[in-house]
Amino acid sequence: MDTSHRSSFFLKVLVLSLVILGAAGPVCAEHATVIIPAQHPAELSKLELAAIRERVLQRCGLSSKLSENRLPWYFHYEFGVELINQGAASQAIEPLQMTANLKSESRRNARMYGMWFVNYLPYYQMSLAWSELQKWDQAWDAIRISEEMQEFSPGNTQYEKFSSLKELIEKSRKSNG
C-alpha cells in the first residue's frame, strides 16, 4: 500500500471511529463532510470569504461583476455548500436561505446550467449548518422540510446518513430543551 492510499485508509478509519464513538455527527451525504459540532465554529475573514466566493463564481461560470441580487440559485447553493465544507457554518446559512428562496423545490440531478447537474438539497445542507452551530430547533425545521421535500428516501444510498443526522438533531433537541 503506497503512502497516499495508506493515509486515505487511516483517515477513513479515523472518521468512522469518530462517528461510531459519537465524537462526530453524521457524514454529509453530498460532499462526504463529517459533522463535528464545534465549540466555536469557524468564522472566515472577509479576505477568505472573498476568495471562496471568487472560486465558486469561476466554477459556476459567472462574472464577478454581477451584483448579489443577479446571481442565480446555483451560485448561492454552491457557495453555501463550500462554506460548510470550509467549516464556516454560520456564514453558510445566508446563501443557503437565499438559494431556497430563489428555488424552493429540492431535486436530485437538478440542472444548474449547460450539462452541469447537482443533487440540489438546500434544506439538508441547512440542517447540516444549523447542527454544526448547535442550533437544534433551526436544524429540526430544516431537516423536517428536507424530509417533506423528499430530499432523501429509504431507497436512496445516502438515506442512512440523512437518518443519522435527523436522529442526532432529535436527540440534541430533547437533551437541550
N, C-alpha and C positions, 0 to 999 in steps of 0.2 A: 504494500500500500504506500503510494508516494505521499509526500508531506501535505499537499493540498487536500487529498482525499482523507488523510488521517485527521487533519484539522476540521474538515467538514463533518466527519463522522463524530468526533468528540463534541463539536458544537451541537449536533443533533441530540446526542446523548444528554448533554447538559440541559438543553431546552426541555426535553422530555422529562428529565428528572425534576426540574423546577415545576413543571405542570403537575406531575404526579404528587410531589411533596406539598403542593399548594402554595409554593413561593411565587408562582407566576399564575396569571389568569390564563384564559384560553388563547389559542393561536388564531390570529387574524386569518380568516379563510381566503381572502382575496390576495393578500400580499405577504403571507407567512410571517407576520409580525407576532411576537409573543407579548401579551399584555402583562406587564409587571407594574401594578399600581405603585406610583411613585409618591414618596412623601412630599417632594417638591417638584412637580412636573417642570420640564424644561420650558424656558421662555427664550425664543430666539431673538437675537439682536435685530435691529432694523436692517443692518447690512446683510446678515444671514438670510433674513426673510426675503429681501430683495433679490438675492442670488438664487434662492429656490424658486421664487416667482418667475424670474427670467428663464431658468431651465425648463419650467413647466410650460411657459409661453412658447419656447422654442420647440419643445416636444409636441405641443398641440398645433404647431404651425401658425402661430398667431403673432401679430406685431406687438411689440412692447409699447407702441404709441396708442393702442386702443385704451379708451377710458374704462374704468372698472365696470361701469354700468352697460358697456357694449360687449363685454366678454361673454362667450357662450357658456352654457351649463357645464359642458365637459371640462372647460378650464377650471372652474371652481371645484368640480369634483376631484380632478387630478391634483389640484393644489392642496385641497383638504387631506386627501389620502397621503400625499407626500409629507405634509406637516405631521400627520400621525406617525408616519414611518421615521421621522426625524425626532420624535419624542416631544413634539410641541402640541399636545392635545388641546390646550386652551386656545391656541391660535388656529387650530383646525376647525373649530366649531363654526365660526362665521362663514368660511367658504362652503362648508357642507350644508349649512342652513340656506345659503344663497342658491346653491345648486338645486336643493329640494324645492325652493320657491320657483325657480325657473323651469324645472322639470320634475314634477311631483311623483310621477309614476316610475317606480323601480322596474328594472328589466335586466334580465341576463342577456348577454350578447347584444347590448344596445349599440347602435351605430353612432359613433361620435362624429366622424366625417370621413369622406373618402372610403377607404377599406379598413378603417380603424374601428374595431368593436371592443367593448368592455362590458364586464359584468357591473352594471350600474346599481349599486346597493347603498344609497346615501344614508338610509336610516340605520342600517347595520354599522356603517362607518361612524355615524354619530354616537351610537351606543358604545362603540369601542372608545371613542374620545371621552365621553362622559364617564365611562368606567375608569379610565386612567386617571381622571380628575377626582374620582370617588364621589361623584355627584349621582348618587344611585337613583333618585327619583327621575331625573332627566334621562339617565341611562335606561330606566324602565320604560319611560314614554317612548323613547326611540326604538327600543327592541320590540315593544308591543306593535308599533307602526310597521316595523320591519316584518314582523310575523303576519300582520294584516295584509301587507303588500305582497306576501308570499315570496320574499326575497330568498328564502330557503324552504325546502320541503323535505320530508323524510327520505325521499329517493335521491336527494342531492348528495354528492360525495362529501360535501363540506357541512352537512347538516349537524354532525356531531359537534363541530366547533361552535356553530351557532347555539346549539342546545347548551353547551358548556358555559358560554357567555351568559345566556339567559339565566341559567342556574346560579352563576356567580352573582348576577345582579339581584336576583330574588333573595338569595341568602344574605347578601350585604344589606339590602333594604330592611330585612327583618332584624338583623343584628344591630343596625344603626338607628332604628326608629320605631 
